[in-house]
Amino acid sequence: MSNNFKMVAKTMFGFEEILEKELKNLGAINVEKGIRNVSFEGDKGFMYKANLCLRTAIKILKPIHGFRVRSEQDLYDHIYKMDWTAYMTYHNTFAIDATVHSEKFNHSLFIALKTKDAIADKFRNTEGKRPNVDLKYPDLRINIHIQKDFCTVSLDSSGQSLHQRGYKTATNIAPINEVLAAGMLLLSGWDGQTDFLDPMCGSGTLPIEAAMIACNIPANINRKEFSFEKWRDYDEDLFEKIMESSLNKTREFHHKIYGFDKAPSAVRKATDNVKNANLGEYITIEQKDFFESEKETEGKLHMVFNPPYGERLAINMEEFYAQIGNTLKQSYPNTHAWFITSNMEAIKNVGLRPSRRIKLFNGKLESKLLKYEIYEGSKKAKFNK
């Protein structure tokens, strides 16, 4: 008999296809793409592997119950009826996350509260004691998702969002989320077959994620913990095996990864984070102004970066983006340059035509991931018209 069950991997807008591909490559079955999520099937070991290895997933949820819901009382009754002793005891702590897309219910906090009451009341009435809520480090994280009039109850196997990889002790004023960084790199076609540069590297997220992709290192190998480690059916030996076999699939990388930043504080932070991720042998972080730099490597260069948006940093955006274009044209031949921006006006000043535009979100900001192909020699002329 198969021990497979359904799971849902949540992701960011625009990464559904990459996540679907990641899941298939890992060995998931019945993979189906949704909006900001991909559902799939696998066994307990696969759930561990998904948490450990997926680069573009934010959470892995395990649905345990679903029902139609017409009122708050309905919700309470259904949750109350469930056998919660299969997942926890009154000694355990728990927390509820609720997401609501419905005309009937419009307050996710109230839905979370109603769910908490039903679980606590059930334990008090059957066991004589109720479990406590711990919002930060609960033993069990429960996810409630209401779509129109259908409620799905899931266990959250990840805990804190999977973008919290565990290698960052220091971030800059405008850090890029690790899942966003990995997704941008995968969308850009980064596969570790050329040299790589992030010319505005901040706290080093893009170079670190680039090295992990190039070497096939599991995305979340540096994390301190996952929620499933506190579950009643947690199998430590199985998790150790999954970790070992994932680490056995790493590969050598024969190119160079560079990160530049002109701020000494950023360079220090990036260097620390690279060290925490144990990737010092692959990544070189330098204090350098991109606008005064030139391409140092022979052959193709793959560049991905997150320039300042002007949201939190005061700069003359038009001039800044014009400098990006000029530096690419004059100093970086034979380069595929990708960057993300939410400043749609400023990109007109780059003076190059992007060959790809992909809509993404950086936090709440609608953004575009743009690709510029810089050729060598004579082809360059056509961009300068």
C-alpha positions as CSV (number, residue, x, y, z in Angstrom):
1,M,0.0,0.0,0.0
2,S,1.2,3.5,-0.9
3,N,2.0,5.9,2.0
4,N,1.7,8.9,-0.3
5,F,-0.5,11.9,0.7
6,K,-1.3,15.2,-0.9
7,M,0.8,18.3,-0.1
8,V,0.7,21.9,-1.2
9,A,3.9,24.0,-1.7
10,K,3.3,27.7,-1.5
11,T,5.4,30.1,-3.6
12,M,5.5,33.6,-4.9
13,F,3.7,35.0,-7.9
14,G,5.6,34.1,-11.1
15,F,7.5,31.1,-9.7
16,E,4.7,28.4,-10.1
17,E,6.3,26.9,-13.2
18,I,9.8,26.7,-11.7
19,L,8.4,25.1,-8.5
20,E,6.5,22.6,-10.6
21,K,9.7,21.7,-12.4
22,E,11.6,21.5,-9.1
23,L,9.0,19.1,-7.6
24,K,9.1,16.9,-10.7
25,N,12.9,16.8,-10.6
26,L,12.8,15.8,-6.9
27,G,10.4,12.9,-7.7
28,A,6.9,14.2,-6.7
29,I,3.9,12.7,-8.3
30,N,0.5,14.2,-9.5
31,V,2.1,17.6,-9.6
32,E,-0.5,20.4,-10.3
33,K,0.2,24.1,-10.7
34,G,-2.1,26.6,-9.0
35,I,-1.8,30.3,-8.3
36,R,1.1,31.0,-5.9
37,N,1.1,27.3,-5.1
38,V,1.8,23.8,-6.5
39,S,0.1,20.7,-5.2
40,F,1.7,17.3,-5.3
41,E,1.9,13.8,-3.7
42,G,4.6,12.0,-1.9
43,D,5.4,10.2,1.3
44,K,6.8,11.4,4.6
45,G,10.4,11.1,3.4
46,F,9.4,13.2,0.4
47,M,7.9,15.9,2.6
48,Y,11.2,16.1,4.5
49,K,13.1,16.3,1.1
50,A,10.7,19.0,-0.2
51,N,11.4,21.2,2.8
52,L,15.1,20.6,2.6
53,C,15.7,20.9,-1.2
54,L,13.0,23.2,-2.8
55,R,14.5,26.6,-3.7
56,T,11.3,28.4,-4.7
57,A,8.8,27.1,-2.0
58,I,7.8,29.3,1.0
59,K,5.9,26.5,2.9
60,I,5.0,22.9,2.5
61,L,1.5,22.2,3.9
62,K,-0.1,18.8,4.5
63,P,-3.9,19.0,4.2
64,I,-5.7,16.8,6.8
65,H,-9.3,17.8,6.4
66,G,-11.7,19.8,4.2
67,F,-15.3,20.8,4.5
68,R,-17.9,23.3,3.3
69,V,-18.4,26.2,5.7
70,R,-21.3,28.6,5.8
71,S,-20.8,30.4,9.1
72,E,-18.3,30.9,11.9
73,Q,-20.3,28.4,13.9
74,D,-20.0,25.9,11.1
75,L,-16.2,26.3,11.1
76,Y,-16.1,25.9,14.9
77,D,-18.2,22.7,14.8
78,H,-16.1,21.0,12.1
79,I,-12.8,21.9,13.8
80,Y,-14.2,20.7,17.1
81,K,-15.3,17.3,15.6
82,M,-11.7,16.5,14.4
83,D,-9.5,14.1,16.4
84,W,-6.7,16.5,17.4
85,T,-5.1,13.9,19.7
86,A,-3.7,12.3,16.5
87,Y,-1.5,15.4,16.1
88,M,-0.9,16.8,19.6
89,T,-1.6,16.5,23.3
90,Y,-2.6,19.2,25.8
91,H,1.0,19.5,26.8
92,N,1.8,20.9,23.3
93,T,1.6,24.4,22.1
94,F,0.0,25.4,18.8
95,A,-0.6,28.3,16.5
96,I,-3.1,29.0,13.7
97,D,-2.4,30.8,10.4
98,A,-5.5,31.6,8.4
99,T,-5.9,32.8,4.8
100,V,-9.4,33.8,3.6
101,H,-10.7,34.4,0.1
102,S,-14.4,34.5,0.6
103,E,-17.3,36.9,0.6
104,K,-18.8,35.3,3.6
105,F,-15.7,35.6,5.8
106,N,-13.4,38.5,5.5
107,H,-11.4,38.5,8.7
108,S,-8.6,36.0,8.8
109,L,-7.7,36.8,12.4
110,F,-11.2,36.1,13.6
111,I,-11.2,32.8,11.7
112,A,-7.9,31.9,13.4
113,L,-9.4,32.8,16.8
114,K,-12.5,30.6,16.1
115,T,-10.2,27.7,15.2
116,K,-8.1,28.1,18.3
117,D,-11.2,28.1,20.5
118,A,-12.6,24.9,18.9
119,I,-9.3,23.1,19.5
120,A,-8.8,24.4,23.0
121,D,-12.4,23.6,24.0
122,K,-12.2,20.1,22.6
123,F,-9.2,19.3,24.7
124,R,-10.7,20.9,27.8
125,N,-13.9,19.0,27.4
126,T,-12.3,15.6,26.7
127,E,-9.0,15.7,28.5
128,G,-9.7,18.2,31.3
129,K,-6.8,20.5,30.2
130,R,-6.3,22.8,27.2
131,P,-3.1,23.3,25.2
132,N,-1.5,26.8,25.1
133,V,-1.0,29.0,22.0
134,D,2.6,29.9,21.2
135,L,2.8,32.2,18.1
136,K,6.5,32.1,17.8
137,Y,7.7,28.6,18.3
138,P,4.6,26.3,18.5
139,D,4.9,22.5,18.6
140,L,2.2,22.4,15.9
141,R,1.4,25.0,13.2
142,I,-2.1,24.7,11.8
143,N,-3.1,26.4,8.5
144,I,-6.7,27.3,7.7
145,H,-7.5,28.2,4.1
146,I,-11.0,29.3,3.1
147,Q,-11.7,29.6,-0.6
148,K,-15.3,30.8,-1.1
149,D,-17.2,28.3,1.0
150,F,-14.6,25.6,1.3
151,C,-12.2,25.3,4.2
152,T,-9.0,23.3,4.1
153,V,-7.2,22.4,7.3
154,S,-3.5,21.7,6.9
155,L,-0.5,21.1,9.1
156,D,2.4,23.4,8.3
157,S,5.5,21.2,8.0
158,S,7.9,24.0,7.5
159,G,7.3,26.4,10.3
160,Q,9.0,29.8,9.6
161,S,8.9,30.7,5.9
162,L,11.4,28.6,3.9
163,H,13.1,31.8,2.6
164,Q,14.7,31.9,6.1
165,R,17.5,29.7,5.0
166,G,19.6,30.1,8.1
167,Y,22.8,31.5,6.6
168,K,22.0,35.2,7.0
169,T,23.0,36.8,10.2
170,A,23.2,40.3,8.7
171,T,21.1,42.0,6.1
172,N,21.2,45.4,4.4
173,I,18.6,48.1,4.3
174,A,16.9,46.6,1.2
175,P,17.6,42.9,1.4
176,I,16.2,40.5,-1.2
177,N,14.3,37.5,0.1
178,E,16.1,34.2,-0.5
179,V,13.2,32.6,-2.3
180,L,12.9,35.6,-4.6
181,A,16.7,35.4,-5.3
182,A,16.6,31.7,-6.1
183,G,13.5,32.1,-8.3
184,M,15.1,35.0,-10.3
185,L,18.3,32.9,-10.8
186,L,16.3,29.9,-12.0
187,L,14.2,32.1,-14.3
188,S,17.4,33.7,-15.7
189,G,18.5,30.2,-16.7
190,W,21.5,30.2,-14.3
191,D,22.9,26.7,-14.3
192,G,26.5,27.1,-13.1
193,Q,28.1,26.8,-16.5
194,T,29.7,30.3,-16.7
195,D,31.1,32.9,-14.4
196,F,28.6,34.9,-12.4
197,L,28.5,38.4,-11.1
198,D,26.1,40.4,-8.8
199,P,27.4,43.9,-9.2
200,M,25.3,45.4,-6.3
201,C,25.3,42.4,-4.0
202,G,24.2,44.0,-0.7
203,S,24.2,41.2,2.0
204,G,25.2,38.6,-0.6
205,T,21.9,36.7,-1.1
206,L,22.1,36.3,-4.9
207,P,25.8,35.1,-5.0
208,I,25.0,32.6,-2.2
209,E,21.9,31.3,-3.9
210,A,23.8,31.2,-7.2
211,A,26.5,29.0,-5.6
212,M,24.0,26.7,-4.0
213,I,22.3,26.2,-7.4
214,A,25.6,25.7,-9.2
215,C,26.8,23.1,-6.7
216,N,23.3,21.5,-6.2
217,I,23.5,22.2,-2.4
218,P,20.0,21.7,-0.7
219,A,18.5,25.2,-0.3
220,N,17.7,24.8,3.4
221,I,20.7,22.8,4.6
222,N,21.6,25.6,7.0
223,R,18.2,25.9,8.7
224,K,18.1,25.3,12.4
225,E,14.7,23.6,12.3
226,F,11.5,22.6,10.4
227,S,8.1,22.2,12.1
228,F,7.8,18.5,11.2
229,E,10.7,17.8,13.6
230,K,8.1,18.4,16.5
231,W,5.4,16.2,15.0
232,R,4.3,13.1,16.8
233,D,5.3,10.9,13.8
234,Y,8.7,12.5,13.2
235,D,11.2,9.9,12.1
236,E,14.7,11.2,12.9
237,D,16.5,8.4,11.2
238,L,14.6,8.9,8.0
239,F,15.3,12.7,8.0
240,E,19.1,12.0,8.5
241,K,19.0,9.6,5.6
242,I,17.2,12.2,3.4
243,M,19.8,14.8,4.4
244,E,22.7,12.5,3.6
245,S,21.4,11.4,0.2
246,S,20.7,15.1,-0.7
247,L,24.2,16.1,0.2
248,N,25.6,13.2,-1.8
249,K,24.0,14.8,-4.9
250,T,26.1,18.0,-4.7
251,R,28.5,18.7,-7.6
252,E,31.7,20.5,-8.3
253,F,31.6,24.0,-9.8
254,H,34.4,25.1,-12.1
255,H,33.7,28.8,-12.6
256,K,33.8,31.9,-10.4
257,I,31.1,33.8,-8.6
258,Y,31.6,37.5,-7.7
259,G,29.7,40.0,-5.7
260,F,30.6,43.7,-5.7
261,D,29.2,46.4,-3.5
262,K,30.6,49.9,-3.0
263,A,29.5,50.1,0.7
264,P,32.1,48.6,3.1
265,S,29.2,47.7,5.5
266,A,27.5,45.6,2.8
267,V,30.8,43.9,1.9
268,R,31.3,42.9,5.6
269,K,27.8,41.5,5.8
270,A,28.0,39.7,2.6
271,T,31.4,38.2,3.5
272,D,29.9,37.0,6.9
273,N,26.9,35.4,5.2
274,V,29.0,33.6,2.6
275,K,31.1,32.2,5.5
276,N,27.9,31.1,7.3
277,A,26.8,29.3,4.2
278,N,30.2,27.6,3.9
279,L,30.6,28.8,0.4
280,G,33.9,30.9,0.8
281,E,35.7,28.7,-1.8
282,Y,33.2,29.6,-4.5
283,I,32.3,33.2,-3.9
284,T,34.5,36.3,-4.0
285,I,33.0,39.5,-2.4
286,E,34.8,42.8,-3.3
287,Q,34.3,46.4,-2.4
288,K,33.9,47.9,-5.8
289,D,31.7,50.5,-7.6
290,F,30.0,48.7,-10.6
291,F,30.0,51.9,-12.6
292,E,33.8,52.0,-12.4
293,S,34.3,48.3,-13.1
294,E,34.8,46.2,-16.2
295,K,34.4,42.6,-17.1
296,E,37.3,40.6,-15.7
297,T,36.6,37.2,-17.2
298,E,37.0,35.7,-20.6
299,G,33.9,34.1,-22.2
300,K,30.3,34.5,-21.2
301,L,29.3,36.2,-18.0
302,H,25.9,35.7,-16.3
303,M,24.8,38.7,-14.3
304,V,21.8,39.0,-11.9
305,F,21.2,41.9,-9.6
306,N,18.7,43.9,-7.5
307,P,19.5,47.6,-8.0
308,P,18.2,50.1,-5.5
309,Y,14.6,51.1,-6.1
310,G,14.6,54.5,-4.6
311,E,12.0,53.2,-2.2
312,R,14.3,53.3,0.7
313,L,17.5,54.8,-0.8
314,A,17.6,58.4,-2.0
315,I,19.3,58.4,-5.4
316,N,18.6,60.1,-8.7
317,M,17.0,57.2,-10.4
318,E,17.2,58.4,-14.0
319,E,20.9,59.0,-13.8
320,F,21.5,55.8,-11.9
321,Y,19.7,53.6,-14.5
322,A,21.4,55.5,-17.4
323,Q,24.7,54.5,-15.7
324,I,23.7,50.9,-15.5
325,G,23.1,50.9,-19.3
326,N,26.3,52.7,-20.1
327,T,28.4,50.4,-17.9
328,L,26.9,47.3,-19.5
329,K,27.4,48.6,-23.0
330,Q,30.9,49.9,-22.5
331,S,32.5,47.5,-20.0
332,Y,30.6,44.2,-20.1
333,P,30.7,42.6,-23.6
334,N,29.4,39.0,-24.0
335,T,27.2,39.3,-20.9
336,H,23.6,38.3,-20.1
337,A,22.5,40.8,-17.5
338,W,19.3,40.4,-15.6
339,F,17.9,42.7,-12.9
340,I,14.7,43.2,-11.0
341,T,13.1,46.6,-10.6
342,S,9.7,48.2,-9.6
343,N,10.7,51.5,-11.1
344,M,9.1,51.3,-14.6
345,E,9.9,54.9,-15.4
346,A,13.6,54.7,-14.6
347,I,14.2,51.6,-16.8
348,K,13.6,53.8,-19.9
349,N,16.9,55.4,-19.1
350,V,18.9,52.2,-19.5
351,G,19.1,52.9,-23.2
352,L,19.0,49.2,-24.1
353,R,16.0,47.1,-25.1
354,P,15.3,44.2,-22.8
355,S,14.9,40.8,-24.5
356,R,12.7,39.4,-21.7
357,R,10.3,41.0,-19.2
358,I,8.9,38.8,-16.4
359,K,6.4,40.1,-13.9
360,L,7.2,39.4,-10.3
361,F,6.6,40.9,-6.8
362,N,9.4,42.0,-4.5
363,G,7.4,42.1,-1.2
364,K,4.3,44.1,-2.1
365,L,6.0,45.9,-5.0
366,E,5.0,44.8,-8.5
367,S,8.3,44.4,-10.3
368,K,9.8,43.3,-13.6
369,L,12.7,40.9,-14.0
370,L,14.5,42.2,-17.2
371,K,17.0,40.6,-19.4
372,Y,19.6,42.6,-21.4
373,E,21.9,40.8,-23.9
374,I,25.2,42.6,-24.4
375,Y,27.1,41.3,-27.4
376,E,30.7,41.6,-28.4
377,G,32.1,44.0,-30.9
378,S,30.0,44.9,-34.0
379,K,26.6,43.8,-32.6
380,K,26.9,46.3,-29.9
381,A,26.3,49.1,-32.4
382,K,22.7,48.2,-32.9
383,F,21.9,49.1,-29.3
384,N,23.4,52.6,-29.6
385,K,20.9,53.9,-32.2
